[in-house]
Structure formats: structure tokens, C-alpha cells
Amino acid sequence: MYTTAIVPAAGSGSRFGSVTNKVFHPIGGRPILIRVLEILDTSWTIDEVIVVLKDSDKTAGLALIGKNGISKVKKTAKGGQTRQESVHNALKLIDNKDSVVLIHDAARPFLSQELIISTVQSLEGCDGVVSAVRLKDTIKEVKDGFALKTLNRDTLAAVATPQVFHYGVIFDAYERAAAQGLNFTDDTSAVEHYGGRIKIIPGDYNNIKITTPEDIVFADYLLSATTKRRR
């Protein structure tokens, strides 16, 4: 099974409040993007990696990839105006049309090898797989500042990445969405929209997404805690 990983790294990062792309920000002395790519580069499940970069980040991104010896990145895709467009651009670069495609956010540096394996191996019998965690908080539906109702959190899950698909399924969904002018912020949502069946598997609460500067503090804590456990 040939598996191609797509790493969207072309976001604006407006909530992070940095002049440079947040994925270049270091955690424990290493850029977030490099931490993600190293995990994929050392996974026996992953054969190829395509990184999506904005034109303004391409030189810096390629320099980091080369400096850190990331061998599985053979191509970079041009960042689009939306995440969907960015992923679509990367999908167009895949030569192996029988490939399994794993999509993982560049801003999630705590991806585990176990989660990579479990998402890829769960693809049989469905159109896509997404990792998710149970909600810990009570969730309310709100309108105009007032609670409409309390949702049953036992039937809800917070999805993340990696998300895994057969190439033809995700490529067809994004081709159709582009033709119809639809935009999805989540890859599985596009597949669901066209009737795809998505399997939910257990995720990892440590697989956090770096969105705001406060997330860096928590990320440093996670890294420190992980290092201590390994000693």
C-alpha cells in the first residue's frame, strides 16, 4: 500500500499573532513544521510527503527541510487562498493514483506513530478515516448570546488530523467542490458531502493544534513531560 502524506503549511496564522508562519516557530528548539515532518519521515507507513507552502515561505521551508535531512519530501505544492485549495493543489501532484492519502496539519507537532498506523489501517471498508477525541466539556448550542439547548456530548466528538482517504475519493470530492464553488474547512466534510462514509477512530488528547501563543506554553509542557517519561 503506497501512502502519500500531505502537510498543509500555508495558513495565515492570524490568531497566532506572528509576522512569520507559525509552523516555523520553535518548540523545544525545533520548528513545529520540522517536528511534524520528522515523524512522517521516520514512519514505515509513509512513502512520500508533499508539503504545501505559500510562495513567501517556500525558500525558508525548503531550507529547513534540507537542513534537517527530511528525505521523503519530494515535492511542494503551492498554497491556495483556502485550506481546501491548498490540499487540492497537493492532490494534483500525486502520481500514484492508487495511493492512500494521509492529510495532517503542519500545526499538530505531537502526531504519534501509533496514530499514523491506526488511521491508515482503518481505511478498509470505508471512504475515509479521521481521528477524534471525546468531548470533556458540556456543549451548548448558542444564538444571539443565549443558550438554545444543551447537546448530548456522548454523541459528539472533536475531530483532528490525520485524516486518511483513498486518493480517488478525496480527489473527486475536491474536484467537484471546486467546480461547484463549495468550500470545506475539513477534508472529511467534503467527502461526507458527496455521500462518503467516514470512520471515526480514537484520537489522542496530546495531538494538539498550535493556534495561539498560549498553545506554545502547553506544547512546551507536553514536550517536557514526554522527555521525562522516556528517561
C-alpha positions as CSV (number, residue, x, y, z in Angstrom):
1,M,0.0,0.0,0.0
2,Y,1.6,3.2,-1.2
3,T,0.8,6.1,1.2
4,T,1.3,9.8,0.4
5,A,1.2,12.3,3.3
6,I,0.0,15.9,2.6
7,V,1.1,18.5,5.1
8,P,-0.8,21.8,4.7
9,A,1.5,24.5,6.0
10,A,0.2,27.6,4.1
11,G,-2.1,29.0,6.7
12,S,-2.2,32.7,7.6
13,G,-1.8,32.0,11.3
14,S,-3.7,35.3,12.2
15,R,-4.7,34.1,15.6
16,F,-1.1,33.2,16.5
17,G,-0.1,36.9,16.1
18,S,3.3,36.3,14.4
19,V,4.8,38.0,11.4
20,T,6.3,34.7,10.3
21,N,4.4,31.5,9.6
22,K,3.6,29.9,13.0
23,V,4.9,26.5,11.8
24,F,8.4,27.9,11.7
25,H,8.1,28.8,15.4
26,P,10.3,26.5,17.6
27,I,9.1,24.1,20.3
28,G,12.0,22.7,22.3
29,G,14.4,24.4,19.9
30,R,13.0,22.8,16.7
31,P,10.4,24.3,14.3
32,I,6.9,22.9,14.5
33,L,6.9,22.0,10.8
34,I,10.1,20.0,11.2
35,R,8.8,18.1,14.2
36,V,5.8,17.0,12.0
37,L,7.9,16.1,9.0
38,E,10.4,14.1,11.1
39,I,7.5,12.0,12.4
40,L,6.3,11.3,8.9
41,D,9.8,10.8,7.5
42,T,10.5,8.0,10.1
43,S,7.2,6.3,9.7
44,W,7.4,3.0,7.8
45,T,3.7,3.6,6.7
46,I,4.5,6.8,4.8
47,D,6.2,6.6,1.4
48,E,6.1,10.2,0.2
49,V,5.4,13.6,1.7
50,I,4.1,16.7,-0.1
51,V,4.3,20.0,1.9
52,V,2.0,22.9,1.0
53,L,3.8,26.2,1.3
54,K,2.9,29.8,0.5
55,D,5.2,31.4,-2.2
56,S,6.6,33.7,0.5
57,D,7.5,30.7,2.7
58,K,8.9,28.3,0.1
59,T,12.5,29.3,0.3
60,A,12.6,29.2,4.1
61,G,10.6,26.0,4.1
62,L,12.8,24.2,1.7
63,A,15.9,25.3,3.5
64,L,14.6,23.9,6.8
65,I,13.7,20.6,5.1
66,G,17.2,20.3,3.5
67,K,19.0,21.3,6.7
68,N,17.2,18.7,8.7
69,G,17.6,15.9,6.2
70,I,13.9,15.2,5.6
71,S,14.2,12.6,2.8
72,K,10.6,11.8,1.9
73,V,9.6,15.3,0.9
74,K,9.9,15.1,-2.9
75,K,7.5,17.9,-3.9
76,T,6.0,21.0,-2.5
77,A,2.6,22.3,-3.5
78,K,1.5,26.0,-3.9
79,G,-0.6,27.3,-1.0
80,G,-4.1,28.4,-2.0
81,Q,-6.5,31.0,-0.7
82,T,-8.1,28.4,1.5
83,R,-7.1,25.1,3.1
84,Q,-9.2,23.2,0.6
85,E,-7.5,24.8,-2.3
86,S,-4.1,24.1,-0.8
87,V,-4.9,20.4,-0.3
88,H,-6.4,20.2,-3.8
89,N,-3.1,21.6,-5.2
90,A,-1.2,18.9,-3.4
91,L,-3.5,16.2,-4.6
92,K,-2.9,17.2,-8.2
93,L,0.8,16.4,-7.7
94,I,0.3,12.8,-6.7
95,D,1.4,10.5,-9.5
96,N,0.3,7.2,-7.9
97,K,-3.5,7.3,-8.4
98,D,-3.9,4.1,-6.3
99,S,-2.2,5.8,-3.4
100,V,-3.7,6.1,0.1
101,V,-3.6,9.8,1.1
102,L,-2.9,10.9,4.7
103,I,-3.5,14.6,5.4
104,H,-2.1,16.1,8.6
105,D,-1.9,19.7,9.8
106,A,1.5,21.2,10.0
107,A,0.5,22.8,13.3
108,R,0.0,19.5,15.1
109,P,3.5,18.5,16.2
110,F,2.6,15.7,18.6
111,L,1.4,13.2,16.0
112,S,2.3,9.7,17.1
113,Q,3.5,6.8,15.0
114,E,0.7,4.7,16.5
115,L,-2.0,7.2,15.3
116,I,-0.5,7.1,11.8
117,I,-0.7,3.4,11.7
118,S,-4.2,3.1,13.1
119,T,-5.7,5.7,10.7
120,V,-4.1,4.1,7.7
121,Q,-5.0,0.5,8.7
122,S,-8.7,1.5,9.5
123,L,-9.4,2.6,5.9
124,E,-10.6,-0.7,4.7
125,G,-14.4,-0.8,4.2
126,C,-15.0,3.0,4.3
127,D,-14.2,6.1,2.3
128,G,-12.2,8.0,4.9
129,V,-10.9,7.8,8.4
130,V,-10.5,10.6,11.0
131,S,-9.1,10.5,14.5
132,A,-11.3,12.1,17.2
133,V,-11.5,12.5,20.9
134,R,-14.5,12.6,23.2
135,L,-15.6,16.0,24.5
136,K,-14.9,16.7,28.1
137,D,-16.9,19.9,28.4
138,T,-20.7,20.4,28.3
139,I,-21.6,21.8,24.9
140,K,-24.4,24.2,24.3
141,E,-26.0,25.5,21.1
142,V,-26.0,29.3,21.2
143,K,-27.8,32.0,19.3
144,D,-27.6,35.8,20.0
145,G,-25.8,35.2,23.2
146,F,-28.4,32.8,24.7
147,A,-28.3,29.0,25.1
148,L,-30.8,27.3,22.8
149,K,-30.1,23.8,24.1
150,T,-27.5,21.5,25.7
151,L,-26.1,18.9,23.3
152,N,-25.5,15.3,24.2
153,R,-21.8,15.1,24.4
154,D,-21.9,11.3,24.3
155,T,-22.8,11.6,20.6
156,L,-20.2,14.3,19.8
157,A,-16.5,14.1,19.0
158,A,-13.8,16.6,18.3
159,V,-12.1,15.6,15.1
160,A,-8.5,16.4,14.2
161,T,-5.9,15.1,11.8
162,P,-4.5,12.8,10.5
163,Q,-7.4,12.1,8.1
164,V,-6.9,9.3,5.6
165,F,-8.6,8.5,2.2
166,H,-8.2,6.6,-1.0
167,Y,-6.8,9.0,-3.5
168,G,-9.7,8.8,-5.9
169,V,-12.2,9.5,-3.2
170,I,-10.7,12.7,-1.8
171,F,-9.5,14.0,-5.2
172,D,-13.0,13.5,-6.7
173,A,-14.6,15.3,-3.7
174,Y,-12.3,18.3,-4.1
175,E,-12.7,18.4,-7.9
176,R,-16.5,18.5,-7.5
177,A,-16.3,21.1,-4.7
178,A,-14.1,23.4,-6.8
179,A,-16.5,23.1,-9.8
180,Q,-19.5,23.9,-7.6
181,G,-17.8,26.8,-5.7
182,L,-18.1,25.0,-2.4
183,N,-15.6,25.4,0.4
184,F,-14.9,22.9,3.2
185,T,-12.6,23.6,6.2
186,D,-12.2,19.9,6.9
187,D,-11.3,17.2,4.4
188,T,-13.8,14.6,5.7
189,S,-16.6,17.1,5.4
190,A,-16.0,17.3,1.6
191,V,-16.2,13.5,1.3
192,E,-19.3,13.4,3.6
193,H,-21.0,16.0,1.4
194,Y,-20.8,13.7,-1.6
195,G,-22.1,10.6,0.3
196,G,-18.8,9.2,1.6
197,R,-18.7,7.0,4.6
198,I,-16.3,8.3,7.3
199,K,-15.0,6.1,10.1
200,I,-14.1,7.7,13.4
201,I,-11.3,6.2,15.4
202,P,-9.9,7.1,18.8
203,G,-7.6,10.1,18.7
204,D,-5.0,11.5,21.1
205,Y,-5.7,14.4,23.5
206,N,-2.0,15.3,23.2
207,N,-2.3,15.8,19.4
208,I,-3.0,19.5,19.9
209,K,-3.1,22.1,17.2
210,I,-0.9,25.2,17.7
211,T,-3.3,28.1,17.1
212,T,-2.5,30.8,19.6
213,P,0.7,31.8,21.6
214,E,-0.9,30.1,24.7
215,D,-0.7,26.7,22.8
216,I,3.1,27.1,22.7
217,V,3.2,27.1,26.5
218,F,1.2,23.8,26.6
219,A,3.3,22.3,23.8
220,D,6.5,23.0,25.8
221,Y,4.9,21.3,28.8
222,L,3.9,18.3,26.7
223,L,7.4,18.0,25.3
224,S,9.0,18.3,28.7
225,A,6.6,15.7,30.2
226,T,7.3,13.3,27.3
227,T,11.0,13.7,27.6
228,K,10.9,12.9,31.4
229,R,8.8,9.8,30.8
230,R,11.5,8.5,28.3
231,R,14.3,8.9,30.9
